[in-house]
């Protein structure tokens, strides 16, 4: 049998809980955009040198241009940079060959300058020693100026990305000051200003990095690391003037990193993944969460990666090199990207106040464990039309708020005249509740 104190305790709890005023808010949850990739075509576009590698890709003046290194091997000889051109991405021809008698020219990077010229930037390596940076220019994609050193050997400006009138890039230790990378910018391609001297300084060896910008001018940096203990890629984010950076560890090692935004603002990355088998892979890069998800494993293996990326005519075009077919060759992939974007009306909104109300809390566990009472939840009753007196409805205790114009549903504690067990079944009757 439940004692009187238990009844009062339940009544007091119910009364107090009615007194809480709940402020309501309404907001929708932003649905995740699902991104998928389909390989439409793949072609080996060049394999003329013993070793063909380290690509970049651009669509400039109505044509695709793909630049890469030709050499005897991965490194150690005087490599040259080959530039290919194609109108349709299917038929390619050699547009130029850039070479230097002293330096191994490596890792070509293509940028359109503010004056419309095509700039070819790359590493200038003294074989077996240090690496600097060279540039040359072309007005027609056929004739290229002679290479000129713009950053002395020891620091390697690996790639540049144009934003407005300036081009930004990351220089790293090769081998000078190997513990930290630097953010540089240029307007003419020849003179460079340091924006941040210690861009990523983790005490080990941050190396290849690419800068990109979104439509609002926020800068993102996808940064490789090759330290003794720190090898996972990092994602950096900064607002103008790009001097304060926030970094997230992406949790995966990524070689030859590159990334690009789709027209809908989704970020796609490509690079070498090192978990067996080594391969070049297309990934969805979540810049908010700091994570990467596999989308498409490109046909590749062995010595591979260093992709160029171009969004053109509704497709993603990816140049890269691989040796899975025996010889290290240059490949071009045409990829269809599908984005299952949510309804814009369902995107996250600011909280909106929808009013207040008093809410009665009922403990299901308490109800289920009482034997000689039942709880009834009745419709609200206005104080202007009072409910029948307790005498008219039997022995009960009513909890209401007489000060409110419209009271909440009252908690009714009714003594159950039935016995604790049923003589027909010998079981306890189930508690009874009315819900609105």
C-alpha positions in Angstrom: 0.0 0.0 0.0 1.3 3.4 -0.9 1.4 5.8 2.0 0.1 9.4 2.3 3.6 10.8 2.2 4.2 9.2 -1.2 1.0 10.8 -2.5 2.1 14.2 -1.3 5.5 13.7 -2.7 4.1 13.0 -6.2 1.7 15.9 -5.9 4.4 18.3 -4.9 6.7 17.1 -7.7 3.9 17.5 -10.2 3.0 21.0 -8.9 6.6 22.2 -9.0 7.2 20.9 -12.5 4.1 22.7 -13.8 5.7 25.9 -12.6 8.6 25.7 -15.1 8.3 28.0 -18.1 9.9 26.5 -21.2 11.2 28.8 -23.9 10.7 27.2 -27.3 13.0 27.4 -30.2 12.6 26.2 -33.7 15.5 25.3 -36.0 16.0 23.0 -38.9 19.1 20.7 -39.1 21.3 21.2 -42.2 21.3 18.0 -44.2 24.6 16.7 -45.3 25.4 16.9 -49.0 26.3 13.5 -50.3 29.0 13.5 -53.0 29.8 10.6 -55.3 32.2 10.1 -58.2 32.1 8.1 -61.4 35.0 7.5 -63.8 33.8 8.5 -67.2 37.1 7.9 -69.1 40.8 7.3 -68.6 43.6 7.8 -71.1 47.4 7.4 -71.0 48.4 10.7 -72.7 52.2 10.5 -72.5 54.9 7.9 -71.9 57.8 9.0 -74.2 60.5 9.4 -71.6 61.9 6.7 -69.4 60.1 8.3 -66.4 57.2 10.7 -66.7 55.8 12.2 -63.5 54.7 15.1 -61.3 51.9 16.8 -63.2 49.7 19.9 -63.1 46.7 20.8 -65.3 45.1 24.0 -66.4 42.4 25.1 -68.9 43.8 28.3 -70.5 42.9 30.2 -73.6 40.4 27.5 -74.8 42.8 24.5 -74.3 43.9 22.1 -71.7 47.6 22.3 -70.7 49.3 19.5 -68.8 52.9 19.9 -67.6 55.1 17.3 -66.0 58.7 16.2 -65.6 60.6 13.9 -68.0 63.7 12.1 -66.6 65.6 8.9 -66.4 64.1 8.1 -63.0 62.2 9.6 -60.0 65.2 11.9 -59.2 68.9 12.2 -59.5 69.3 13.4 -63.1 68.6 16.6 -65.0 64.9 16.4 -65.6 63.0 18.5 -68.1 59.5 19.8 -68.1 57.2 18.8 -70.9 54.0 20.9 -71.7 51.2 19.2 -73.6 48.1 20.9 -75.1 44.7 19.6 -76.1 41.5 21.2 -77.2 39.1 18.3 -76.2 41.1 16.4 -73.6 41.4 13.5 -75.9 44.0 14.4 -78.5 47.3 15.8 -77.1 50.4 17.2 -78.7 53.6 18.6 -77.3 53.5 22.3 -76.9 56.9 22.9 -75.4 59.9 21.6 -73.5 61.6 23.5 -70.7 65.1 22.6 -69.6 68.2 24.0 -67.9 71.8 22.8 -68.1 72.4 23.1 -64.3 69.2 22.2 -62.6 66.9 19.3 -62.4 63.5 20.9 -63.2 60.7 19.3 -61.2 57.0 19.4 -60.3 55.6 21.8 -62.8 52.8 24.2 -61.5 50.6 26.2 -63.9 49.1 29.5 -63.1 47.3 32.2 -65.2 48.8 35.6 -64.3 46.8 38.8 -64.1 48.1 40.0 -67.4 46.9 36.8 -69.1 50.2 35.1 -69.5 50.7 31.4 -68.5 53.3 31.0 -65.8 55.2 27.7 -65.3 56.7 27.4 -61.9 58.7 24.4 -60.6 61.5 23.1 -58.5 65.1 23.8 -59.5 67.1 21.1 -57.9 70.9 20.6 -57.7 70.9 16.8 -58.0 71.5 15.3 -54.6 71.6 18.7 -52.9 69.1 21.5 -52.4 66.0 22.7 -54.3 64.9 26.3 -55.2 62.2 27.6 -57.4 62.2 28.8 -61.0 59.6 30.4 -63.3 59.1 31.0 -67.0 56.2 32.5 -69.0 54.3 32.0 -72.2 51.9 34.3 -74.1 50.7 31.7 -76.6 51.4 28.3 -75.0 54.0 27.5 -77.6 57.0 29.8 -76.8 58.3 29.8 -73.2 60.8 32.1 -71.7 64.0 30.8 -70.3 63.8 29.5 -66.7 64.8 32.0 -64.0 65.5 31.3 -60.3 63.1 33.3 -58.1 63.8 31.5 -54.8 67.3 30.3 -54.1 68.0 26.6 -53.5 67.2 25.7 -49.9 63.5 26.7 -49.9 61.0 25.3 -52.4 57.8 27.2 -53.4 55.9 24.1 -54.6 52.6 25.5 -56.0 50.9 28.8 -56.5 47.2 29.7 -56.7 45.9 33.0 -58.0 43.3 35.0 -56.0 42.5 38.4 -57.4 45.6 40.1 -58.5 47.9 38.0 -56.3 49.1 34.4 -56.4 49.8 32.6 -53.1 52.0 29.6 -52.4 53.7 27.7 -49.7 57.5 27.4 -49.5 59.1 24.6 -47.4 62.6 23.6 -46.3 64.6 21.9 -49.0 66.5 21.6 -46.8 66.8 25.0 -45.1 64.7 25.6 -42.0 62.9 22.3 -42.5 60.8 22.6 -39.4 58.5 25.3 -40.8 56.8 26.2 -44.0 56.1 29.8 -45.1 53.2 31.5 -47.0 54.3 33.7 -49.9 52.5 35.9 -52.4 53.4 37.5 -55.7 51.8 39.7 -58.3 54.3 39.4 -61.2 55.6 35.8 -60.5 59.2 37.1 -60.0 59.2 38.9 -56.7 57.7 37.3 -53.6 56.5 38.7 -50.3 56.4 36.7 -47.1 52.9 36.8 -45.7 53.5 34.3 -42.8 57.1 33.2 -42.0 56.0 30.2 -39.8 52.9 28.9 -41.5 53.0 25.4 -40.2 55.8 24.8 -37.6 55.4 21.4 -36.0 59.0 20.9 -35.2 59.5 18.3 -37.9 59.1 18.6 -41.7 56.0 20.1 -43.3 56.5 19.8 -47.1 54.2 20.1 -50.2 51.2 22.3 -49.8 48.4 23.8 -51.9 46.4 27.0 -51.2 42.8 27.4 -52.4 40.1 30.1 -51.8 36.3 29.9 -51.5 33.9 32.5 -52.9 34.1 34.6 -49.7 37.9 34.8 -49.7 38.6 32.3 -47.0 41.9 30.5 -47.6 42.4 26.8 -47.2 45.8 25.0 -47.2 46.2 21.2 -47.7 49.6 20.5 -46.3 51.7 17.3 -46.5 54.0 16.3 -43.6 57.1 14.1 -43.8 58.4 14.2 -40.3 59.8 11.2 -38.3 56.7 11.0 -36.2 54.2 13.4 -37.9 53.2 12.3 -41.4 49.5 12.9 -41.6 48.2 15.7 -43.7 47.0 19.0 -42.2 44.2 21.3 -43.2 44.7 25.0 -42.5 42.0 27.8 -42.6 42.5 31.6 -42.5 40.5 34.7 -43.2 42.1 37.8 -44.9 44.8 39.0 -44.6 45.8 35.3 -44.1 48.1 35.8 -41.1 46.2 33.8 -38.5 45.7 30.1 -39.3 43.8 27.3 -37.6 45.0 23.8 -38.3 43.3 20.4 -38.2 44.9 17.0 -38.5 43.2 15.0 -41.3 44.4 11.7 -39.9 45.8 10.3 -43.2 49.0 10.7 -45.0 48.6 12.3 -48.4 51.4 12.7 -51.0 51.4 15.3 -53.8 48.2 16.9 -52.4 45.8 18.9 -54.5 42.2 20.0 -54.0 39.5 22.0 -55.7 35.9 23.2 -55.0 32.9 22.2 -57.0 30.5 24.9 -58.3 28.3 23.9 -55.3 31.1 24.5 -52.8 32.1 20.9 -52.0 35.8 20.3 -51.7 37.5 17.4 -53.5 41.1 16.3 -52.9 43.4 14.0 -54.8 46.8 12.5 -53.7 48.7 9.4 -52.9 47.4 7.2 -50.1 50.0 5.0 -48.5 48.0 2.2 -46.9 48.5 -0.8 -49.1 48.1 -0.8 -52.0 49.7 2.6 -52.6 47.5 4.5 -55.0 46.2 7.8 -56.3 42.7 8.5 -54.9 39.9 11.0 -55.2 38.5 12.1 -51.8 35.7 14.3 -50.4 37.4 16.8 -48.1 35.1 18.1 -45.3 36.7 21.4 -44.4 34.3 21.9 -41.5 34.9 18.6 -39.8 38.5 18.2 -40.9 38.1 14.8 -42.5 38.5 13.0 -45.8 36.3 10.3 -47.3 37.2 8.1 -50.3 35.2 8.7 -53.5 37.2 7.0 -56.3 40.3 4.9 -56.5 42.0 6.0 -59.7 43.7 3.2 -61.7 47.2 3.6 -60.3 49.9 2.0 -58.2 53.6 2.0 -57.4 55.2 5.3 -58.1 52.1 7.5 -58.5 50.2 10.8 -57.6 51.0 14.5 -58.1 47.6 15.4 -59.7 46.4 18.4 -61.5 42.7 19.3 -61.2 40.4 21.3 -63.4 36.6 21.7 -63.3 35.5 22.2 -66.9 32.2 21.7 -68.7 30.6 20.0 -65.7 33.3 17.4 -65.2 36.3 17.1 -63.0 39.5 16.5 -65.0 42.5 14.9 -63.2 46.0 14.5 -64.5 48.3 12.3 -62.6 51.2 9.8 -63.1 51.3 6.1 -62.2 53.4 3.0 -62.9 50.8 0.3 -62.4 51.1 -0.7 -66.1 54.9 -1.1 -65.9 56.2 2.2 -67.2 55.7 5.4 -65.2 53.3 7.4 -67.5 51.0 10.3 -67.5 47.2 9.7 -67.3 44.1 11.9 -67.6 40.8 11.0 -65.9 37.5 12.5 -66.7 35.2 12.2 -63.6 31.5 12.9 -63.1 30.7 14.3 -59.7 27.2 13.9 -58.3 26.1 16.1 -55.4 22.9 15.2 -53.6 22.3 18.6 -52.2 19.5 19.2 -49.7 16.7 21.6 -50.2 18.0 25.1 -49.5 14.9 25.7 -47.4 16.0 23.0 -45.0 19.4 24.6 -44.2 20.2 25.5 -40.7 18.4 28.7 -39.4 18.9 30.8 -36.4 16.8 29.9 -33.4 13.3 31.4 -33.5 11.3 32.0 -30.4 7.9 30.3 -30.7 6.5 31.2 -27.3 6.3 29.7 -23.8 4.1 27.2 -22.1 4.0 25.2 -18.8 4.6 21.6 -19.2 3.7 18.8 -16.8 6.2 16.1 -16.3 4.9 12.5 -15.6 7.3 9.8 -14.5 6.4 6.6 -16.5 8.4 4.5 -14.1 6.5 5.9 -11.1 3.2 5.2 -12.8 4.0 1.6 -13.7 5.1 0.7 -10.2 2.0 2.0 -8.3 -0.6 -0.6 -7.4 -3.5 1.2 -5.8 -3.7 4.4 -7.8 -4.0 5.4 -11.4 -2.9 8.7 -13.0 -5.2 10.5 -15.4 -4.1 13.4 -17.7 -7.1 15.6 -18.6 -7.6 18.3 -21.1 -6.8 21.9 -20.0 -9.6 23.7 -18.3 -10.0 27.5 -18.0 -10.4 29.1 -14.6 -13.4 30.9 -16.1 -15.1 27.5 -16.4 -14.0 25.6 -13.3 -14.0 21.8 -13.3 -16.5 19.9 -11.2 -15.6 19.8 -7.5 -13.8 16.9 -6.0 -17.0 15.7 -4.4 -18.6 15.4 -7.8 -15.8 13.2 -9.2 -15.0 11.0 -6.3 -12.1 11.1 -3.9 -9.2 12.9 -5.6 -6.6 15.6 -5.1 -6.4 18.2 -7.9 -3.2 20.1 -8.7 -3.8 23.2 -10.8 -2.5 26.7 -11.3 -5.4 29.0 -10.5 -3.5 32.1 -11.5 -3.2 31.1 -15.2 -5.9 32.0 -17.6 -5.6 28.5 -19.1 -4.2 25.9 -16.7 -2.0 23.0 -17.8 -3.3 19.5 -17.7 -3.9 18.8 -14.0 -2.3 15.8 -12.4 -5.0 13.6 -10.9 -4.2 11.1 -8.2 -7.2 8.8 -7.9 -7.4 6.1 -5.4 -8.1 2.9 -7.3 -11.0 1.1 -5.8 -10.0 -2.2 -7.4 -7.7 -4.5 -5.4 -4.1 -4.8 -6.2 -4.6 -8.1 -8.0 -7.4 -9.4 -10.1 -9.3 -12.4 -8.7 -9.9 -13.7 -12.2 -6.3 -13.7 -13.3 -4.3 -13.2 -10.2 -2.3 -10.5 -12.1 -2.0 -6.8 -11.3 -4.1 -4.5 -13.6 -2.1 -2.2 -15.9 -2.1 1.5 -14.8 -4.5 3.6 -16.9 -3.6 7.0 -18.5 -5.4 9.4 -20.8 -3.1 11.4 -23.1 -4.0 14.4 -25.1 
